């Protein structure tokens, strides 16, 4: 049987792309990507990637043929977004629109947006708002021997892209232990599991973080088998950043292989689990955090703009929905 997959994404450009023709179509390795202007938002572009594929049948959203087609669509959208970023000499951000994709069952017909598959709400990543529990005077007095680590954490926090954050956090770990990140799984785990608060870190989790280091930082593929992209690290970067704060603030001897701890600062908020969603906090203190949803494929963050079918139009319109910000009071 023949199928057609449509994958939707919004591209937010730092600088306006003035030469874009509304409805412009670009073919990227047999994937057709159509770009549509969003008139109310001049620096946003709606990208729709179309992939035609064959399969005996489709068993669900994780059917291998559909997964392969979706991956091709996502790679094409990412490539076009990168070209736009270079063309505008500015940054870009890709977000997954809801519905994330649709498939038409009768080849050639206009798909029903968001009705062909039931898609889960998406995974959740949580980032504490800057760990505001840190007293400035305490911090200044406790980090003067590790200003290189402070600079790397500042750089990580300045990145809006998860891959940029990831590379800076790996460098922070390397600076902390004076050793290559890919060999630091045991040392990092020993330090962060010794925290007075059990944050349920495991050696396997830490090793997974570090396994992407070479492919993220180097493009010669001498030590990695493939390039690492943002979606590879998107889900675990918040937990990794949380651990990096612990290492930066509470490692006793900086730029040394030792895993001994001190007790300079403790978090007022810690992210434990994604499913089920679980936080821990200090009793009686408000917790301020941002909750960023990731699409079910762990490819892109979910946009706060939702697609709505407009009659029988081929492309939906965009309606603004406010992003979620939650304040939690621990029990």
N, C-alpha and C positions, 0 to 999 in steps of 0.2 A: 504494500500500500504506500501511496505517496502522501506526505504530510508537509505542512508549512508551519514553521515556528516563528513567532515574533517575540523578540526580547526588547524590553523598554528600559531606557535609562535617561536621566537628566544630566546634562553637562553644564556645570557652572564655571564660567571662564573669568579669570581675574581681570582681563582686558576684553572689551567688546570686540567681537569678530565682525568687522564692517563689510567684508566681501562675501558674506554668506548669502546664497540664494535660497530663499525659503523653498523647502522641498528638494533640495539638492541631494542627489543620490551618488554614493561612492561604493564601488565594488572592491571588497577586500578579501582576496582568496575565496571567491565564490560565495561570499556573504554580502548581501546588499544592505548597506546602511543608509537610511534616509534621515536627513537632518531637517528639523522644523523649528522655526523661530517661535519664541514665546513672547508675544508683543508686550505683555505687561511686565516682563522681566528681560530686558535687553541683553543681559549677560548670561542668560540661560538658553540652552538649546536642548530640544527633545530629540533623542536618537532612537530610532527603531531599526533593529537589525532583523533581516528576514533570511531564514535558512530553509531550503528545501531538502528533504531527506526521505529515504525509504526505510520502511520497517515492516515486518510481518504483521505486527500489531503493537499497540502501546499499552503497557501494563500499569502505568502510573508515572508520577513525576520523576521517579528515579530509574525509569526504564533506560537501559544503556544507550539505546539509539537517541533518545531524547536528551540525555546528559551530554552526549557527544555533540549534538547539534547546538545545545545551549552554550557549551564551552566555546564552540566556534564563533557563535554570535558575540559572546562577551569579549573574546580576544579581538574581534573586529572593531567593536565599539571602543575598546581601550586604545587600539592603534589609531583610530580616527581622533580620539580625544588628545592623544599625544601630539599628533600633527597640528591640531588646532592650537595647542599650547605653544608650540614652536612658532606658528604663524602669527600669534598675537603677542609673543614675547612675554608671556605671563603664565601663572599657575592655572591648573584645572582641577576640578573635583568631579568625580563620577558618583552618582547615587542611583540606586535601584528604585524605579517608580513602582507604585502599586496600581494595578496588578503587575507583577514582575514579568510575566510572559503569558502567551496564549498559543494554542495550537488549533488549527482548523481541521476538522475531521474529513470534510468533503473538499478535496483539493480544488483550489481556485475560488472558494467562497470567502467572503469577508469574515474573519473570526469574531466570535463574541468575546469581547474583552473581559478577561477574568472569570469566565464561566466554564471554560473547558477543563480546568483543573481546580481542585481545592488546594490552596497553598497555605501552609502554616503562617502564623503571624511574623515569624522571623526570630532569630536569636537576639539576645540582648548583651551588649557590652556596657560596662559601667566604669566611669572614670571619676574618682573623687575630685572635687573641685579644688585642686591645687594643694591638698593636704593642709588646710588652713589652721590646723591645730598647732602648727609649728610656731613656737614663740621666736620672734626675730632675734632677740638678744641671745637666747639659748643657741639658736642656729649659728649666728656669727661667731660665738665663742667656741662652737664645736666643729666647725668645718674649715678653719683656716689652714689645716694641714692637708686638705684635699680639695683645693680650689679647682683643680683640673676636673675632678668628678662633678663638682657643682656646675662647671661650665658645660659639661656633657649633658647633665640633667636639664639645665636651662635650654640647651639646644633641642633635646627630645621634646620638652614641653612646648617649644616654639613651632614644631612641625605640625601641620594639619594632616599630613599623609602618614598612615600607619607604618609604611616601610621606612620613611625617614626617621620616625620615632624608634623603630626597631634597631636600626643601625647604630644610632646614638646610644641606646641602652646597652647593646652588645659592647660598644667601646667603653662604656662606663664600667661594666663588669671586668673587662680586660684591664682597665686602669686600676680598679680596686685590688685585683689579685696579681697583677703583673704577669699575666699568663694569657695565651690565646683562648678565646671564648669557647671554642669547640672542645676544649679539655677541662672546662670549669664546672661541669654538671655536679660533681660530687661536692666540690668546695662551696658553691653557691647554696646547694641544698642544705649542707651542714649548718651554714650560717642562718638561713631564713627559717628553718624548722625549729631552731633553738629560741625563737621568739616566744615571749611569755604568753602571747595569744596564739592559739592553734589556728593557722590559716589554711591548713590542709594541703600544703605544698607536698609534692612527691618528686623523687629523683627523675621519674619518667617524664613528668610535666616539664621540669627544668631542661632536661635533655632535648625535649621537643623544641623548646624555644631556641636553643643554641644550634640545632641541626640546620637551620636556614642561614646561618651566618655567612658562609662562603658564597653561596648563590646570591645573597642579597648585596654583598659588598663588592664582588668581583664579577666581571663579565667575560673573563677569558675561559671560564669553565674548566680550569685546570684541576680544581678540587671539588667542583660541584657538577652534577650531571645536567642541570637545567637552571635557567634564570629564575630568581625568586621575584614575585610581584606582590603588590599590596594585599591581595586577597589571601595569599598564603599565610600571612601573619596577623591579619585583621582581628581575628577572634581573640587571640591570646595576649596581644600587646597590653591591654589594661592590667591583667594579672602580672605580667612581666614588669610593667612600670611600677606597680605596687611593691614588688620584690626589690626593684632597683632603689626605690626610696629607702627601704629597710637597710640595704647594703650601704648606701651613701651615708646614712645618718648613724648607723649602729655598728658598722664594722670597726673593730678596735684599732687595727693597724692598717693604714692605707698603703696601697701599692706593695702588697706583701701577700704571700700565699696563705697566710694564716686565716682561719675561719672563726677566730675568737670574736666575741661580741662585747659591746658596751650597751648602756641603756640610756641613750641621749633623748630619743623621742619614740612615742608609741602612736599608732594611728587612731583617730577618732572614728574612722570608717574603714572597713575592709571588705573587699569583694571575695566571696567564697565560691559561689556556684552560679552557673548560668541557668541550668535546668535541673531542679527548680531554682528560680531566682532567689538568691540568698545573700544577705549582708549581715555583718555584725558591727556593733557600734558601742560606744561608751554610754552607759545608762544615764539618762537625764540630759543628754546633750543633743541638740538638733543635728541632723546629718544632711549636708547639702551635696547633692551629686547630680550628674548629668547621665541620663539613660539613653544610650544610642542603640537603636535597633539595626541589626544586620540582616540582609535578606536570607532566606532559608538555605541558599547555596553557599553562604559565607564568601560571597564575591564582593559585594559593595554595601555600604551603609544604605538604609532605606531613606528615601527623600521625604521631606515633610510636605511635598506636593503630590497629590493623588490624581491619577488619570481618571477621567470620567468619559464614558462613551457618549458621543454627541450624535444622537439619532443613528443613522446608518453610515456616518462618516468613517472614512478609513482610519483617521487618526483622532484620538480623543483630545479633549481640552484638559487644561491643568487647573486644579483648584487648590488654593493654599490651605494647608492645615498646620496649626501651630505645633512646633516640636514639643516633646514632653520634657518637663523639668519637675522633679519630684523632691519633696523634702520629707524625710522619714524620721519619726521620733522612735527610737528603740524602746522596747518594753523593759 
